[in-house]
Amino acid sequence: MAFLFRRSRQGFLLLARPPATCERAVLQAQPVLRVHFSSSSRLFQQAAPRAAKGAPKPSTPKLLKNAPAKPTPTPTPTPVVNPGAARTAVRPPSYAEQLALKGRTLLYEAPSHFWYRVSSYASGAFCISYTVYQYWDIYLSPHEGLSWWIPHAMGLVCVFMASMGAYFIMGTGRIVRSIEAVPAASVTNKLAAIAKQHAGQETSPIYIEVAMRRIVPFLPSRKTVLPPHEVQLPFRMYGVFGMLGHDAAAQRPLSMVERVRAERAAREAKALARKETMDHILTAPFRDAAKAFRGAWDGVVRSFNREGFAKIRLGNQTYKIDVSGGWALDQGRALDRLLPIRPNALKD
C-alpha cells in the first residue's frame, strides 16, 4: 500500500511539473518583453517630437481690413538673342574701316612726268608757232607771184599743225598725280558736300581724294573727293605693279619664305649695283648722263604715242593714270580691294 502510494505520488509530481515549467518560462520572458516594449515606447516618444518639429505649421495669413491689395506683377518678356546678330556684332572691320582708323593713306603716286611735259609743251609750241607764222605769211601778207593752189595747200597744213599742237598740249592734262584714302570724319564741309552730291544716300568709312595735273604749268594740282564706287579702274593693278617691280610671281600670293627670299635677293642686287658703281667711279657721270638722255627720249616718244597711260573714270569724267611706273600701296592690291574694276565702262 505504501508502495502504491509512493508510485502515485511520483506520477502526480510528474504530471504537475509541466505547468511549473510554463510558469517559469513566462516569468523568464516577462523581463525581456518589458525591456523590449519599454525601449520601443521610448523610441516612439523621441521620434514623435522630431516629426512634430520638422512638419511646417500652416500659416494663416492675417488680413487687414484697410490694407490695399497688392498688384499682380506682370511677367517681363525674356529677350531672345539672335545668333546671327551676335555674329554680326563681332565681325572684323573691313579693309576700308582699317584705313579709316589710320588716317590719310596714300594709295598711288605717279612717276615724274618732267620730260613728258617738257616735250609736249615744246612740240605743241612749235606746231602752234608754225601755224601762226604760215597763216601770217600766206594769208595775211601773201607774196607776189604765188600760185592759186598754194594758199589752199598751206591752209590744210596749218590746220594739221594746229591740231598737232592741241594734241601735244592737251596731253599734259587730266593725268592722275596721286590717289589717297581719306577718312570720312576728316573731310571738310566743302568736300563733304561734293562727296554727298556724288554719293547720294550711300555712306562709306573713307573717301577717295584724287589729285590731277592741270594743263597750265606751274599751277597746283586740282583735287576732287569721291566715294570709292565712283572711281572705276580699267583692270587690276596688282599684276601691273608686280611686273613693274620685277616680281616673277606677281600673279599669285607669296608665302613667307618666298617673301624673305625675294627681299634678300633685292638687297643683294642693290648691294651688287652699288659695288659695281663704286668699282667704276670714273664712268659714273657717263652712266648718269645716259640715264637722263634715255628718260628724255622716253618722254619725247610718250608725247607722241602716249604709251603707258590707262583710262580711269572719276564720276562722269575720264582721266589718265600712269601704269608704266610710280608707286602703289601693296603693289596695287589696295586699289583692287577698295575700287571697282569695270573695263567695259571705259571702252568708249
C-alpha positions as CSV (number, residue, x, y, z in Angstrom):
1,M,0.0,0.0,0.0
2,A,2.8,2.3,0.9
3,F,4.5,1.3,-2.4
4,L,1.5,2.2,-4.4
5,F,1.1,5.5,-2.7
6,R,4.8,6.3,-3.4
7,R,4.3,5.5,-7.1
8,S,1.2,7.5,-7.4
9,R,2.9,10.4,-5.8
10,Q,5.8,10.3,-8.2
11,G,3.3,10.3,-11.1
12,F,1.4,13.1,-9.7
13,L,4.6,15.1,-9.4
14,L,5.5,14.3,-13.0
15,L,2.1,15.5,-14.1
16,A,2.4,18.6,-12.0
17,R,5.8,19.7,-13.4
18,P,4.9,20.9,-16.8
19,P,2.8,23.8,-15.5
20,A,5.7,24.8,-13.4
21,T,7.9,24.8,-16.4
22,C,5.4,27.0,-18.3
23,E,5.1,29.4,-15.4
24,R,8.9,29.7,-15.2
25,A,9.1,30.4,-18.9
26,V,6.6,33.1,-18.6
27,L,8.4,34.6,-15.6
28,Q,11.7,34.5,-17.5
29,A,10.1,36.1,-20.6
30,Q,8.5,39.0,-18.7
31,P,11.7,41.0,-18.2
32,V,12.7,40.6,-21.8
33,L,9.3,41.7,-23.0
34,R,9.3,44.6,-20.6
35,V,12.7,45.8,-21.8
36,H,11.6,45.4,-25.5
37,F,8.3,47.3,-25.1
38,S,9.9,50.0,-22.9
39,S,12.6,50.6,-25.5
40,S,10.1,50.7,-28.3
41,S,7.9,53.1,-26.5
42,R,10.9,55.3,-25.6
43,L,11.9,55.4,-29.3
44,F,8.4,56.3,-30.4
45,Q,8.2,59.1,-27.8
46,Q,11.6,60.5,-29.0
47,A,10.5,60.3,-32.7
48,A,7.2,62.0,-32.2
49,P,8.6,65.4,-31.2
50,R,11.0,65.3,-34.1
51,A,8.2,64.7,-36.6
52,A,6.1,67.4,-35.0
53,K,9.1,69.8,-35.0
54,G,10.0,69.1,-38.7
55,A,6.5,69.5,-40.1
56,P,5.8,73.1,-41.1
57,K,2.8,74.7,-39.4
58,P,0.2,76.1,-41.8
59,S,0.4,79.8,-41.5
60,T,-2.9,81.5,-41.6
61,P,-2.5,85.0,-43.2
62,K,-3.8,87.8,-41.2
63,L,-5.8,90.1,-43.5
64,L,-6.0,93.7,-42.6
65,K,-9.3,95.4,-43.2
66,N,-7.8,98.6,-44.7
67,A,-4.7,97.1,-46.4
68,P,-4.5,97.9,-50.1
69,A,-4.5,94.9,-52.4
70,K,-1.1,94.1,-53.9
71,P,-1.0,94.5,-57.7
72,T,-0.2,91.3,-59.6
73,P,3.3,91.5,-61.0
74,T,3.4,91.4,-64.8
75,P,5.8,88.9,-66.2
76,T,8.7,90.6,-68.1
77,P,9.4,89.1,-71.5
78,T,12.7,87.3,-71.8
79,P,14.9,88.9,-74.6
80,V,15.6,86.5,-77.4
81,V,19.2,86.5,-78.6
82,N,19.6,86.2,-82.3
83,P,22.8,84.2,-83.1
84,G,23.0,86.0,-86.5
85,A,23.0,89.4,-84.8
86,A,25.7,88.3,-82.4
87,R,27.9,87.1,-85.3
88,T,27.3,90.5,-87.0
89,A,28.3,92.4,-83.9
90,V,31.7,90.7,-83.6
91,R,32.6,90.8,-87.3
92,P,36.1,92.0,-88.0
93,P,36.5,95.5,-89.5
94,S,36.7,95.8,-93.3
95,Y,39.8,97.0,-95.2
96,A,38.2,100.4,-95.7
97,E,37.5,100.7,-91.9
98,Q,41.0,99.8,-91.1
99,L,42.3,102.5,-93.4
100,A,39.9,105.0,-91.9
101,L,41.4,104.3,-88.4
102,K,44.9,105.0,-89.7
103,G,44.1,108.4,-91.2
104,R,45.1,109.6,-94.6
105,T,46.7,106.8,-96.6
106,L,48.5,107.2,-99.9
107,L,47.3,104.5,-102.4
108,Y,49.0,105.6,-105.6
109,E,51.6,108.1,-106.7
110,A,52.5,108.8,-110.3
111,P,56.1,108.9,-111.5
112,S,57.8,112.1,-112.7
113,H,56.4,113.4,-115.9
114,F,59.0,116.2,-116.3
115,W,60.4,115.1,-119.7
116,Y,57.0,114.1,-120.9
117,R,55.5,117.6,-120.1
118,V,58.6,119.4,-121.4
119,S,58.5,117.5,-124.7
120,S,54.7,118.0,-125.0
121,Y,54.9,121.8,-124.4
122,A,57.9,122.1,-126.8
123,S,56.2,120.2,-129.5
124,G,52.9,122.0,-129.1
125,A,54.6,125.4,-129.0
126,F,56.5,124.5,-132.3
127,C,53.3,123.4,-134.0
128,I,51.3,126.4,-133.0
129,S,54.1,128.8,-133.8
130,Y,54.4,127.2,-137.3
131,T,50.7,127.6,-137.8
132,V,50.7,131.3,-136.8
133,Y,53.7,132.1,-139.0
134,Q,52.3,130.3,-142.1
135,Y,48.9,131.9,-141.6
136,W,50.5,135.3,-141.3
137,D,52.8,134.8,-144.3
138,I,50.4,133.1,-146.7
139,Y,47.0,134.6,-145.9
140,L,47.5,138.0,-144.3
141,S,50.6,139.1,-146.3
142,P,51.0,136.9,-149.3
143,H,54.0,137.2,-151.6
144,E,53.5,138.3,-155.2
145,G,53.6,135.6,-157.8
146,L,52.2,132.8,-155.7
147,S,50.1,130.1,-157.4
148,W,46.5,129.9,-156.6
149,W,46.7,126.4,-155.0
150,I,49.5,127.3,-152.5
151,P,47.2,129.1,-150.0
152,H,44.8,126.2,-150.1
153,A,47.5,123.6,-149.6
154,M,49.1,125.7,-146.8
155,G,45.7,126.0,-145.2
156,L,45.5,122.3,-144.9
157,V,49.0,122.2,-143.4
158,C,48.1,124.9,-140.9
159,V,45.0,123.0,-139.8
160,F,47.1,119.8,-139.4
161,M,49.8,121.6,-137.4
162,A,47.3,123.4,-135.2
163,S,45.6,120.0,-134.4
164,M,49.0,118.5,-133.6
165,G,49.8,121.4,-131.3
166,A,46.5,121.0,-129.5
167,Y,47.2,117.2,-129.3
168,F,50.5,117.8,-127.6
169,I,49.4,120.4,-125.1
170,M,46.1,118.7,-124.2
171,G,48.1,115.5,-123.5
172,T,49.6,117.1,-120.4
173,G,46.3,117.5,-118.6
174,R,43.9,115.0,-117.0
175,I,46.8,113.0,-115.6
176,V,46.2,111.5,-112.1
177,R,49.0,112.6,-109.8
178,S,48.1,110.8,-106.6
179,I,45.2,108.8,-105.0
180,E,44.6,108.9,-101.3
181,A,42.2,107.3,-98.9
182,V,40.7,110.0,-96.6
183,P,38.6,109.1,-93.5
184,A,35.0,110.4,-93.7
185,A,35.4,112.1,-90.3
186,S,38.3,114.3,-91.6
187,V,36.5,115.5,-94.8
188,T,35.9,119.3,-94.7
189,N,32.4,120.8,-95.2
190,K,33.0,121.8,-98.8
191,L,34.5,118.4,-99.8
192,A,31.8,116.6,-97.8
193,A,29.1,118.5,-99.8
194,I,30.8,117.5,-103.1
195,A,31.1,113.9,-101.8
196,K,27.4,113.8,-100.9
197,Q,26.4,115.0,-104.3
198,H,28.3,112.1,-105.8
199,A,27.5,109.5,-103.2
200,G,23.7,110.1,-102.8
201,Q,22.4,108.2,-99.8
202,E,25.3,105.8,-99.5
203,T,27.9,106.1,-96.7
204,S,31.4,104.9,-96.7
205,P,34.1,105.0,-93.9
206,I,36.6,106.5,-96.4
207,Y,36.5,108.8,-99.4
208,I,39.0,108.8,-102.3
209,E,40.9,112.0,-102.9
210,V,42.3,112.3,-106.4
211,A,44.8,114.9,-107.4
212,M,45.1,115.7,-111.2
213,R,47.7,117.8,-113.0
214,R,46.5,120.9,-114.8
215,I,47.2,121.8,-118.4
216,V,48.7,125.1,-117.5
217,P,52.2,124.6,-115.9
218,F,53.2,125.8,-112.5
219,L,49.7,125.7,-111.2
220,P,48.8,123.5,-108.2
221,S,47.0,120.2,-108.8
222,R,43.3,120.1,-108.8
223,K,41.8,117.8,-106.2
224,T,38.4,116.1,-106.0
225,V,36.8,113.8,-103.4
226,L,34.7,110.9,-104.5
227,P,33.2,107.8,-102.8
228,P,35.0,104.6,-103.7
229,H,32.3,103.3,-106.0
230,E,32.6,106.4,-108.2
231,V,36.3,105.6,-109.0
232,Q,36.4,102.9,-111.6
233,L,39.6,101.1,-112.7
234,P,40.1,99.6,-116.1
235,F,41.9,96.4,-114.8
236,R,43.5,95.0,-111.7
237,M,46.6,97.0,-110.6
238,Y,48.2,94.1,-108.7
239,G,49.6,92.3,-111.7
240,V,50.8,95.6,-113.4
241,F,52.8,96.9,-110.5
242,G,54.0,93.5,-109.6
243,M,55.5,93.2,-113.1
244,L,57.0,96.6,-112.8
245,G,58.7,95.5,-109.6
246,H,60.2,92.6,-111.4
247,D,58.2,90.1,-109.3
248,A,58.0,86.9,-111.3
249,A,55.3,85.5,-109.0
250,A,53.1,88.6,-109.1
251,Q,50.0,86.7,-110.2
252,R,49.9,84.5,-107.1
253,P,50.3,85.3,-103.4
254,L,53.8,84.6,-102.0
255,S,54.5,82.6,-98.9
256,M,56.5,83.9,-96.0
257,V,59.6,82.0,-97.2
258,E,59.3,83.3,-100.7
259,R,58.9,86.9,-99.5
260,V,62.0,86.6,-97.4
261,R,63.9,85.2,-100.3
262,A,62.7,88.0,-102.6
263,E,63.7,90.7,-100.2
264,R,67.1,89.1,-99.7
265,A,67.6,88.9,-103.5
266,A,66.6,92.6,-103.8
267,R,69.0,93.6,-101.2
268,E,71.8,91.6,-102.8
269,A,71.1,93.1,-106.2
270,K,71.1,96.6,-104.7
271,A,74.4,95.9,-103.0
272,L,75.9,94.5,-106.2
273,A,74.8,97.5,-108.2
274,R,76.3,99.8,-105.5
275,K,79.6,97.8,-105.6
276,E,79.7,98.0,-109.4
277,T,79.2,101.8,-109.3
278,M,81.9,102.2,-106.7
279,D,84.3,100.0,-108.6
280,H,83.8,102.1,-111.8
281,I,83.5,105.5,-110.3
282,L,85.1,107.3,-113.2
283,T,82.4,106.2,-115.7
284,A,79.5,107.0,-113.3
285,P,78.9,110.5,-114.8
286,F,78.5,109.0,-118.3
287,R,76.1,106.4,-117.0
288,D,74.0,109.1,-115.3
289,A,74.0,111.1,-118.5
290,A,72.9,108.1,-120.5
291,K,70.1,107.5,-118.0
292,A,68.9,111.1,-118.2
293,F,69.1,111.0,-122.0
294,R,67.1,107.8,-122.0
295,G,64.5,109.4,-119.8
296,A,64.3,112.4,-122.0
297,W,63.9,110.3,-125.1
298,D,61.2,108.2,-123.5
299,G,59.4,111.4,-122.7
300,V,59.5,112.5,-126.3
301,V,58.3,109.2,-127.5
302,R,55.5,109.2,-125.0
303,S,54.4,112.6,-126.0
304,F,53.6,111.2,-129.4
305,N,52.1,107.8,-128.7
306,R,51.1,108.3,-125.0
307,E,52.3,104.9,-124.1
308,G,51.9,103.7,-120.5
309,F,48.7,105.5,-119.8
310,A,45.4,103.8,-118.9
311,K,41.9,105.3,-118.7
312,I,40.3,105.7,-115.3
313,R,36.8,107.0,-114.7
314,L,36.2,109.6,-111.9
315,G,32.5,110.1,-111.6
316,N,31.3,111.0,-115.1
317,Q,34.7,112.1,-116.5
318,T,37.6,110.1,-117.8
319,Y,41.2,110.7,-116.7
320,K,44.6,109.0,-117.3
321,I,46.7,107.0,-114.9
322,D,50.3,106.2,-115.5
323,V,50.9,102.4,-115.1
324,S,54.4,102.4,-116.6
325,G,56.0,103.4,-113.2
326,G,55.2,105.1,-110.0
327,W,54.3,103.6,-106.7
328,A,51.2,101.8,-105.5
329,L,50.4,100.6,-102.0
330,D,51.0,96.8,-101.6
331,Q,51.8,96.6,-105.3
332,G,48.3,97.7,-106.3
333,R,46.4,95.3,-104.0
334,A,44.9,98.2,-102.0
335,L,43.4,99.8,-105.1
336,D,41.9,96.5,-106.2
337,R,40.3,96.0,-102.8
338,L,38.8,99.5,-102.5
339,L,37.9,100.5,-106.0
340,P,35.6,98.7,-108.5
341,I,37.1,97.2,-111.7
342,R,34.8,97.9,-114.7
343,P,36.7,97.6,-118.0
344,N,33.5,97.8,-120.1
345,A,32.7,101.2,-118.8
346,L,36.0,102.6,-120.2
347,K,35.8,101.4,-123.8
348,D,34.1,104.5,-125.1
